[in-house]
């Protein structure tokens, strides 16, 4: 018997042993698992990007970090928020440079922690959370500017990196100074195109093509340097050719303050823009269709008593490739409200945002509400105060129940939870819980308990010298868990 025959017999015997064991010891409940849904498990790593906060010498910026307690997480982990330029290849910070002290070092899940910077030299930050710190990690950047362009309260949630962003609501008007902030968290350069769309279509510009964002760096791009045209309402499209970035628009006005404009939710035929303050004196809707067809939209306002149609603004026609705006005035008329956009006929992908103004002429402040995704399983809002926080929730299609938890305070206090029912077609400014014995700031975590989808937004308010400073952040699902398919042992592949 030659060596080849011996090898073949040995291989056959080994295979028979394996398949024989499998036949005698089949995987437990393998048939049942085929019908099971994927398990939802906590994510183990989260990266967030915070844009450079301000160009004002008199700006004061605070950062608040919070991770909600999540079942199933590991007992260990870590998180840090460091200047983008101090991130090394392995993500530990520093590289060849001497790393400065992080602006904050997050505490254990369930307790927020704060840090601060001041002046015009505040950098962009890259945050990384691992293990028990990762699931639902939220970081809020809040800036107070006492005077000058964009004076007032500016706030933004630090966001994950991505490759495609839409920002309806930007401007190159003479009174506006708008920047697109691009932050690259990776070890290689990112290449980005910025396209601007006005009332007549795309604006001519070659400067916005092929913008290079260096590794672990942030690039603020002034919109007025990309085009000579001055337009009140623009849609900005940030498209990443290679790599990935975090992107936010800082929209500043000479007279009416300013705020951060977060990216709109993914283009969709139906959109929800939640949390219009009840004392809004002017609301402007800006919309853009990302497809090749025009969009005709029904415009409805979800109020505390149900859904109504704003007089004179029953529908909105959005031409393909052109930014369309509509003045809704004081549409809420003293009640909390959320705007709901749905197709009148054919569904066409649309992005949208609201520019919201509060206060009287001469003492006005503005903020932005982009269309957003629903709360889903859970969403979190950091940096809340006992008196300056308003939580607004809307259930556009069906009654829903939600649980709202106020975390412990950053300097002391005990977590408290409440459950609320939001009726179908309504918006409610709920009486959100406040931690007992609160010291410092706290986080609000909203969880969907039952019913239809719920959308939410949190308003922070701080009046300074008669100017009603405020900022609004929407509450999309925090994506703190990921679906992991159920897998079974299957040795049948050895028989093929």
Beta strands, then each sheet from edge to edge (+ up, - down):
strand 1: 39-42
strand 2: 45-50
strand 3: 59-66
strand 4: 77-83
strand 5: 113-118
strand 6: 125-131
strand 7: 138-145
strand 8: 152-157
strand 9: 164-170
strand 10: 176-184
strand 11: 190-198
strand 12: 201-202
strand 13: 211-213
strand 14: 217-222
strand 15: 234-242
strand 16: 246-253
strand 17: 258-261
strand 18: 271-276
strand 19: 282-289
strand 20: 295-303
strand 21: 306-308
strand 22: 315-318
strand 23: 324-329
strand 24: 337-343
strand 25: 350-358
strand 26: 365-370
strand 27: 378-384
strand 28: 389-395
strand 29: 400-406
strand 30: 412-414
strand 31: 416-422
strand 32: 426-430
strand 33: 436-439
strand 34: 442-451
strand 35: 455-464
strand 36: 467-474
strand 37: 481-484
sheet 1: 1+ 37-
sheet 2: 2+ 6- 4+
sheet 3: 5+ 3- 7+ 8-
sheet 4: 9+ 15- 11+ 12-
sheet 5: 9+ 15- 11+ 13-
sheet 6: 14+ 10- 16+ 17-
sheet 7: 18+ 24- 20+ 21-
sheet 8: 18+ 24- 20+ 22-
sheet 9: 23+ 19- 25+ 26-
sheet 10: 27+ 34- 29+ 31-
sheet 11: 32+ 28- 35+ 36-
sheet 12: 30+ 33-
end
